[in-house]
Amino acid sequence: LLLCVIQPYNCLKMAIRTSLFQFAKYFMTFCGLWKVPFSPKVQRFYVVFSNVSHFVYCSFVLSLFVKALLIVVGFESSDNVFNAISVAVIMFDINFKAMIYVKFGLPRLFHQLMKEEQSIEENSHQEISEYYLRQCELYVNICTLQLVTTIFPTYFYILVNILQFPLDAENFMYEMWIPFPVQWKVLAIFKIVICQYGIFMNTAVRSALQSLMMFITSQLWILQVNIRNVFSEFSEEAAREELGKLIRKHQFLIGFVEKVNDSVKYILLLEYLLDSINMAAAMLQIATASSVTEMTFTLVYFILLLTQLVILAWSANEINTQSVEVSNAIYQSNWMDQ
């Protein structure tokens, strides 16, 4: 029985660590964001699951937002105004990014990523294969770091609230606007469960973007290797034909980058704005914290925001660096000897 569990787990682990999209795929599938079709029967079930889960999560975020708005304008009171507003902003940010991803077709770009990854697996070039595996390992490590830095503050927040408030308290964890009578203990369980979905949604959104950005970086690096070797590995006539393929590949990558940019430019703007505001608010809360618990949670949350910004900035810079290196690869080839 143990072997039946361990063997599929090892296969799954190997599949994730040798791919630039499998990590994102699992989280996106769980959140109803995966747009690459399954078999017809599974696809029908998945569409229903996706619509229902998105409706529940959007209703939850709307409830948080309405409650925060009522508190701000003074129609309702709250013991922790900052907490009500900050939680609503965080959840709105995650939900908004997911909606923008779907609207601009970002999940559908994984069709091309899967196709290109298949061609790399069939490639016998050792340097390219080894580099791609290193990129896959790096991608999984980065996404795992993002997952851990999301899980830790979330569960810390849940634990602190369980210790501070009874489960039937209206303001347990976060405050929601509920237009109908509800058992507060049932609502508390719902809040804890929906937090798990929030973790998956945040990880899905971030790992999807990371996947596409590292795919672009990898493809640009592979293009450089092929350009440098095109005149040494092929005859003059074959090199001319291969060079045409590489030019078309470069044009495809430029178009792919433009599609990704069109899909995420508003998200990145919102990301930098909200993360900057949240980091400033976190620093203020650290300075004015009234307890060690509150200070610890805020510090952990600050580290989460900082980690996300650093990873995003590094990944974007890598695309720019590898793009510039393509022109250097042209000069490093033996084109002058042809």
C-alpha angles and dihedrals in degrees: 000000000000090000090052089057099040097047097056089043092054091047090050091047091050092048091052094046094051097048139069094211110033095085091052091042095060094049094042090049092052090050095046094247100114110109102180103106123248124203113308096257094046091044093057091052092044093052090054091047091048094050094046095047092047091049092051093046094045090049089051093050091046089052091053092047094049091048092050090048092050090051093049095050091045102246090120134026130228137191090219113030093170092054093048093051097041094050091049091050093048094049092044089051093053093045094045092052091050091051092048090049091054095041094053094042099245094149090055090061087073088077089073094041091055091048093050092045090054090054091050091052088054091047114106094199103119097203092053094045093050093047093049092050089051089051090050091051091049091048093052091047092051093047091046089052090051090048093050093047088052096046097047100058091039095055091039088055092049092048093049091051093048089053095044104039136038114244091247093057114118092224095047106145096334139356122253134186107238116184094197137046114278139176105251093215090054089048090050090055090048090052092053092047094047088053088065090053089049090054091051093045094051091047092047093052094046098041091049092055091043090050094054094043093051090044089057091047091049094047092050090051092048089049089055092053092049092047093050091050101037096096096040098047099043137051117251095265094043091045090056090053093044091049089057089054091050091051090052089047090053091050090050091052091050089052092046091052089050091052092050091046092051089050098049109026093097091043092052091049090051090044095056093042096049095039091051091049092044092048091051090048091047092052089050091049091049089053093048100035113138097202140034090241093055092046092049094050092047091048091051090048090050090053089051092054092045092049092051093049094047093049092047093048093046093049093049091048091051090058090053092046095050091045090057090046090062090072090048090052090056091057091045092057122089094252092130092061094056 
